[in-house]
Every structure is written in structure tokens, then in C-alpha cells.
């Protein structure tokens, strides 16, 4: 195991924070405390955390409508995120963005994005900046299997390949595009095959396994930093909650999510591997569970107590110059 | 003062800004090796190289999306769309992303992008290459719309647009690229949102932009022969819009004709007419007149194209209707 105890505990803490954050949101929606259109990342934690474990603030990520996990993995403050979801002035976007538009430019997080596939050219442009400024940075686009049927996916990968940009394209293939099974709408068995059209290296990754994500993302990111150009990584993963909170899930077997949870849960897998390797013990992980739960409770309390935006705020921020 | 062509003024503006700021770069279809479909980037690849003058695939959504990502990460991109009509292919990036992002993210990012594209008909390119669709973008908050009519304005406004930290859609006109006009040597800037009075007059105000400024000036000469002195106001940018300049002029002339090359229905002219009557209802001696394109996809045949597009004759007719 190439990871130190501290690095493993950090990864576990981030994954637990994402899981807890999403479970908390589901609870708040059910309790009628949160509005909005929420797409939860629970089940996919190993992808965001595995990839972002190689990134720093100078590196850029773009995200999707299912963006909370990418934000947390990129270091965005969970209190600011929670306040954003509560529509408060202390929110990371002052309450103007909501779940699908959380962004934190200082962390290199160019935004969750409500348009499927549209973050992909943004990451590609950020990769162009890194290349032209020669700053050693890379850009990662996270997106779903459904986005790979959008034109913007193909336009961006084509340009990234022809310009040899330091971009990493991470497909989170959770088996469904909105409420339609991937195989209904996508002819290739593995989306990674699509990289061949752009003469781009690719890999199929077990997106439930933090260690597999970390290893294959590490290779791709190192290649990008060294000037070797872009990579397409297909992470096979799963979303526990369906497309959005309240999804009636008529398109999948009732038992499916529970079966995945029992056999392939990314937090369980990480824990089992780390404990078996003797790098961490279960007590340390339970302590983290408690700290994360407390942190999230505090974030909710802080968000609920935060002031609402004022009526004047509605007209601000359309332009930066008056 | 020396005279240069509209496209040469654009080249000078880009070259000067690229010399001043290494973050400025160009990208678009056929802009580098070929020098641009309308010669507006001629010579720039030779001076600045392929790193900063980037030939792209034919992929408009990708071009605008990449420009946005590059801007968010710290560059100052000037992407070109070969015609305004191709902006429709990139509409998601232009409206859902470029225009909305500063607001959606609570003001935490600036978006210093200038998207250049020519609009306009008159060269028989027919319905998918000739439309003037500036009204669509003026309708959307968050993106500036700049639309110069002369070489002087083109240079000064393009330089200001490139320096703007808000996104700008910079709309050129295919029929204007070759016109000549006075442009001083050396640097100058024209602030966005300042109208220019292209002709002084006291009997009516004609508001027109882009190629329609020239049609309005021709119309004004003909009206002058009949003893009617028209003032021609060129707003030069439609967002921000210099409402004061229009109100001040109309308050004095008490009559107004608005001219645009785009479709009449829900055009920019409709907005101007509405605001003028809201602000100056009691000062007006006649209803505000609108001259615009016919509400049809632009036809190919020369006589049909001319019939669909507005011109000096239509402006004269509208002016006479409210002055005699």
C-alpha cells in the first residue's frame, strides 16, 4: 500500500463526509427543510476522492449536476456548501447558485453544472490555460455516462487530443443516464473505447475501489503533467439514491441498490483493505465517523442561523463592472 | 488622419492588446494560417505564433466552452465565430455558461472573454448565414453586446471589450469589413455604453447601429433635400445601452425612428420604442417608428434578399410618415 496512514485517513474522512453530507440532505428534503433539485453522489465517493487525492488548488476540476462529492473532494468548505443549499447569504455562491451551481474558484472548482456535458469544454479550456502558462497544472472533467452522448464531450476530447492538453476526462458510469439504463442509449460496451476516436489513452476503472481509482488516475495525471496529453478514465460506479431525491426508481430493481451496498460499498471496501493491510484500525475510522457527523450537524445549524440574502442582492453580480 | 479599413482596425486592436497583455489569445476556425474568412486576423499568426493564434476544429460549442474555461483559469480569450449564425450552435455555452456564471457563482469570478462574430445580410448567403440576431443576446443579462459601425469605433471598442472583465459579444458586419474610415495612429479606447451622434439634426432622431448607421446616414441626406434634418444616433453597444443619449435627443426632436437589420418582432427596436414612450410620452409628437427586417428567413435571390432587408428607402418612408 503506497499510502501513508494520514493520507488514508484523509481519504476516508472525505469519503465519509460526502456520504454523510448526502444522507443529511436526503433527510432534510424528506423533513421539508430543503427545496431544490438535489442529485446525490452517495455510492460514487471513491471516484471523486481517488482522483482529487492527486490534485492541489492550482489544478482545476469541473463537475456536474451531481456535484457535491467533487466539491468536498476538492476542498470546498462544507459549511459554505450547506448554507448555499439553504439559500443563505453565507453560501459559497451567496445563495444564488444552489446545488447545481456550487463553485469555489479559489479551490480550482469551476462549478457543479446543470447542463449535461457542458463542464467538459470548460475543463479543457482550463487545461489550455495550464499549458499556455506552463504552470504544471492539470484539469479534470468529471461527468456521467450520459454526457458521453453529448456533442460537447466529443468536441472537447477532440480538441484536447489535437492540442495535447493536460486534461483528464473522468466518466462516472453509474449505469443510468437520468432514468434510462446506459445500454439503451450507448452502443459501446465500455465508454473508455470512445477514447480511440481521439487517439487518446484510456482505462476502465473500478469506481467503487478507491485504490484502483487512485492508481489509474495517478498514471493519467502524471502523464498530463509531463506533457503526455489527455486521458479518458471510465470509472464503473453506482448511485444509491437514483437520479434525484424523490426519484421513484421505476427503472431499476428494488433490491439493486442494497445488493451493491452489501457487496461493493466504496467506504466498506476502503476500510476492509486498509484494516487488512494493517495501516489503520477500525477505531480510528469510527472516531472519524463521529467527527464528521458532528461537523455536518454544526454545518446545518450554522446554515439555518445564517441570514437570508436581502432583496437588494437579487440585482447584484450580473456583471463585475457595474 | 489616415484612413484604414474596418477589418484592418480590428487587426490593429487585437495586435495592440496582444502586445500589451500576454494573457490575450485568439482561437477560431480558419483564423491562423488562413488569416480569417474576412481577413480580420490576417498577419496575427505570423506575429504571435500558433500558441496565441489557434486554429480550431469546426466546433463552436467547444470553442466557446474552452474559451470560458481558459478565462476562468486566468487567460483573456478572444474566440471568433465565423458568423453570428454559428453562435446558435454554441448557444448553451454563451447563454447558460458565459452569461450566467458570474451571477450563479455569487460574483466570485470574472469572465474576460470577447466573442467576435460577424452578422448581417446583403451578400446572398441566404437564411443560415445572414441573420442579425443581436436581440437574442441583448435579451439575456450577463453578456455585453457591442456592435460597431465604423473602423474608428471598431478599433476603440474592440480594445475596450478585450480589457473588460465581463464577457462581450462583439458583433461585426460582413458588409462593413471593407469600408474605410479615419483611424488615428496610436492607442485609444472607446468606453462601452457611450453612444455616438453620427449626424446632428433637429427634426427627428434615427437610432441605428452596425450597417444600418450607413443606411440611416443615406436616408438623412435624402431627407435633408426635403428640408428635414435627422439626427442619427449610433448606440455602438446594445448592452450597456446609452439610454440618456437617446432620451436627450428625442426630447429635443420629439420624433424617433429605430432601425435594425434583425427581425422586427421582439427586436431591439421594440425595446427602444417601449422605453422611449415610457420616458417621453408627453414629449413625443408622433408614435415611435420601427424599421427592421421582414419576419422571414432571409431568402437567396438578390431581389428577394433586398426586399427582406431594411434600407435607406424604408427609413425615409418611416421618417416622412411622422414628419409631414
Boltz contact constraints between the chains, C-beta under 6 A:
constraints:
  - contact:
      token1: [A, 60]
      token2: [B, 73]
      max_distance: 6.0
  - contact:
      token1: [A, 93]
      token2: [B, 105]
      max_distance: 6.0
  - contact:
      token1: [A, 93]
      token2: [B, 106]
      max_distance: 6.0
  - contact:
      token1: [A, 94]
      token2: [B, 106]
      max_distance: 6.0
  - contact:
      token1: [A, 96]
      token2: [B, 106]
      max_distance: 6.0
  - contact:
      token1: [A, 97]
      token2: [B, 104]
      max_distance: 6.0
  - contact:
      token1: [A, 97]
      token2: [B, 105]
      max_distance: 6.0
  - contact:
      token1: [A, 101]
      token2: [B, 104]
      max_distance: 6.0
  - contact:
      token1: [A, 103]
      token2: [B, 105]
      max_distance: 6.0
  - contact:
      token1: [A, 105]
      token2: [B, 108]
      max_distance: 6.0
  - contact:
      token1: [A, 105]
      token2: [B, 109]
      max_distance: 6.0
  - contact:
      token1: [A, 110]
      token2: [B, 72]
      max_distance: 6.0
  - contact:
      token1: [A, 115]
      token2: [B, 92]
      max_distance: 6.0
  - contact:
      token1: [A, 115]
      token2: [B, 96]
      max_distance: 6.0
  - contact:
      token1: [A, 121]
      token2: [B, 62]
      max_distance: 6.0
  - contact:
      token1: [A, 121]
      token2: [B, 65]
      max_distance: 6.0
  - contact:
      token1: [A, 121]
      token2: [B, 66]
      max_distance: 6.0
  - contact:
      token1: [A, 122]
      token2: [B, 65]
      max_distance: 6.0
  - contact:
      token1: [A, 122]
      token2: [B, 68]
      max_distance: 6.0
  - contact:
      token1: [A, 122]
      token2: [B, 69]
      max_distance: 6.0
  - contact:
      token1: [A, 124]
      token2: [B, 66]
      max_distance: 6.0
  - contact:
      token1: [A, 125]
      token2: [B, 66]
      max_distance: 6.0
  - contact:
      token1: [A, 125]
      token2: [B, 68]
      max_distance: 6.0
  - contact:
      token1: [A, 125]
      token2: [B, 69]
      max_distance: 6.0
  - contact:
      token1: [A, 125]
      token2: [B, 70]
      max_distance: 6.0
  - contact:
      token1: [A, 126]
      token2: [B, 69]
      max_distance: 6.0
  - contact:
      token1: [A, 126]
      token2: [B, 73]
      max_distance: 6.0
  - contact:
      token1: [A, 128]
      token2: [B, 70]
      max_distance: 6.0
  - contact:
      token1: [A, 129]
      token2: [B, 70]
      max_distance: 6.0
  - contact:
      token1: [A, 129]
      token2: [B, 73]
      max_distance: 6.0
  - contact:
      token1: [A, 129]
      token2: [B, 74]
      max_distance: 6.0
  - contact:
      token1: [A, 129]
      token2: [B, 75]
      max_distance: 6.0
  - contact:
      token1: [A, 152]
      token2: [B, 61]
      max_distance: 6.0
  - contact:
      token1: [A, 155]
      token2: [B, 59]
      max_distance: 6.0
  - contact:
      token1: [A, 155]
      token2: [B, 61]
      max_distance: 6.0
  - contact:
      token1: [A, 155]
      token2: [B, 62]
      max_distance: 6.0
  - contact:
      token1: [A, 156]
      token2: [B, 62]
      max_distance: 6.0
  - contact:
      token1: [A, 158]
      token2: [B, 57]
      max_distance: 6.0
  - contact:
      token1: [A, 159]
      token2: [B, 62]
      max_distance: 6.0
  - contact:
      token1: [A, 317]
      token2: [B, 103]
      max_distance: 6.0
  - contact:
      token1: [A, 317]
      token2: [B, 107]
      max_distance: 6.0
  - contact:
      token1: [A, 318]
      token2: [B, 103]
      max_distance: 6.0
  - contact:
      token1: [A, 318]
      token2: [B, 141]
      max_distance: 6.0
  - contact:
      token1: [A, 318]
      token2: [B, 142]
      max_distance: 6.0
  - contact:
      token1: [A, 319]
      token2: [B, 166]
      max_distance: 6.0
  - contact:
      token1: [A, 320]
      token2: [B, 110]
      max_distance: 6.0
  - contact:
      token1: [A, 320]
      token2: [B, 165]
      max_distance: 6.0
  - contact:
      token1: [A, 320]
      token2: [B, 166]
      max_distance: 6.0
  - contact:
      token1: [A, 321]
      token2: [B, 165]
      max_distance: 6.0
  - contact:
      token1: [A, 321]
      token2: [B, 166]
      max_distance: 6.0
